[in-house]
Amino acid sequence: MSMLFRIGGALLVALIALPVGAVEIKEVTSPGGITFWMVEEPSIPIVSVEISFDGGARLDPEGKEGLSGMTMALIEEGTGDLDAVAFANARDDLSARFGFGAGRDGVSVSAQMLVETMEPSSELLATAIESPAFAPQAIDRVRAQILSGLAEAETSPRSIARKDWFARAYPDHPYGRTSTPESIQSLTREDLEAAMPRLINRANATVALVGAVNSDEAGKLVDTLFRGVPEGEKLEKPWIAMTDVPGVKVIDLDVPQSTAIFGHAGIKRSDPDFIAAFVMNYILGGGSFNSRLTDEVREKRGLAYSVYSYISDLDESALYLGSVQTANAGMAESLELIRGEWERMATDGLSQEDLDRAKKYLTGAFPLRFDSNAKIAGYLVFIQKEGLGIDYLDKRNDLVNAVTLEEANRVAARVLKSDALMFTVVGRPEGVQNNP
């Protein structure tokens, strides 16, 4: 077991007892001009860094879907004189952990490193970001891994349903496009090199750091990581409304259980009603066994193991989504129950007991999000990107507790539109027909 893993376990114990209000967030500007948020946590000699860059898959050129994901996957596959194995060995010798991710709206770089090896660890990561090798062998290997994943996804009801739902919701926007074997096969080394400054640049970066370092040390670390990152241009985030296609689309797949993705237009986090909608959704479908969807579909009728709903705030749009998986014979009834609960919440709203239960859970569970410095760093990035303010950790539970029954019910009526629900069902659901 590496030193980082052993220390990480001790850190977990230390932070579980740390009240959210005890997390002191500082805004720091590095000597190189990078502004970031940090939390000094001196009890354990670990530093966690989280960097998010706006853009991601929505910047993939048409016909080159999957470029952002493949680019990020290749960053740790070698740099300079280090091939993939040598890079991994150098990282492991330092007891460091690096992560690279890509999504619809951004890409990310994360790192956890020991304070005693922070300088060489940050140098190694900076070199990888600055000059990934994009060696032909590595490109072929990663391409093969991605193609294998796509082949597996073509047999997954959930993956098929999600791909179709988004294609229908955003037919003329990158949100509606996903990678294909053809698009992945088309990617060249030149495509990867051209994508790097588009995906990773200072203008679209959000940075957070948590660990046993002071502001000066943190600034030096951040500047090292950004030494080869170009300035770039700030991305615009134009609003794009989803295309409303109410009704049901069935995609035939010979499986014993059907999977449905459903939803309609949602609400942005910047909307004054977002917190009330968030609280309301806990009762509708966000509270697992405490939600109405679970109670009606699973507990009372045994139709599904899992049914849920959630609010999805994309950079350029907003959705209210959900999913259910059930035996083919139970899908028709499940869909009717979901529509019914959607309408009942919009019409009748919550009870005071519902509201009190939602508040108790949402405020009580909130500190559990911060059981590691890596999770704190990730949440600091989220707060910055959403413009929630540096005091959000202190006031978040107060915002939840301030939601009144009248507000929650007004927002339910405003947001929930059962007649606008769009379903994609994959399987052979009995009694369910295409009904756009």
Disulfide bonds with the S-S distance in Angstrom:
none
